[in-house]
């Protein structure tokens, strides 16, 4: 977490410096609608058509972490695998199954169970890095249509508890509770299409605000619990197939797509050769589809975009 916060702080500092530094920025003398001829001269306006590379930090909304709560109540929608509760997964195959025997050996006990209050209630996503691309079409310096395509990998984490048949504190305690971790991992491909308007700060930068619609395609890559004991650590997948005592991964892609909306605010600076730098905060009202369930979440992103004009192609003389 400290590493993520440090990265975010450095990222914000670099982005804000790029937006506000004026020594290397080209000057734009007015903000009227322009034609190709306006691009000529000592000072260049940003090009009408621009392509961008994007790098940012994302914090996923916690609502969709309910899918990874360990209760196994949601439908997976896969033909071969199931989403198991923690207790069902650790007892998969019955009292004498290899799975249960492995758990008992790890814990060095002869029995255990998951209490009703042992399931996680406060799962969250870790902050992660976003990477993406942009296509921006300007009508003038104020009005633009923006298309973004971004990719992130998210990981949720929470704690859960089990109770063994031992008594702690040399038999003086009442309950031997042990804490372990539960994790969910997913990939998201996000497409944003919307309108952006700019308000001049001075001759080299503008405030920007945008809004639009988005599509989020989510793929579940893993969901598991971790148990530690006896100097060993083992992972038990909660999404698994089970046949004749054998477990295996899901055969389907475990992918779902939802639609939502977003709003974006920030600033843009104009730099030489018709390029630009944009730093924005985006609040997304996203539809995250996991299994057969759709979760409405508020997702946050801080993104730095480097905008570049298309390359100039000179005519060839034979």
Protein Blocks (a to p, Z undefined) as FASTA:
>chain_A
ZZmmmmmmmmmmmmmmmmmpmklpccdfbfcdcdfklmgcjbdcddfbdcdddddddddd
fklmmmmnonopacehiakbccddfklmmmgoijkbmklmmmmmmnopabdcddfklpcf
bdcddddddddddddddfblmbccdddddddddddddddddddfbdehhhlambdcdddd
dddddddddddddddddddfblmbccdddddddddddddfbdcddddeehiacdddfbdc
deehiacddfbloiacddddddddddddddehhiacddddddddddddehjbccdddddd
ddddddddddddddddZZ
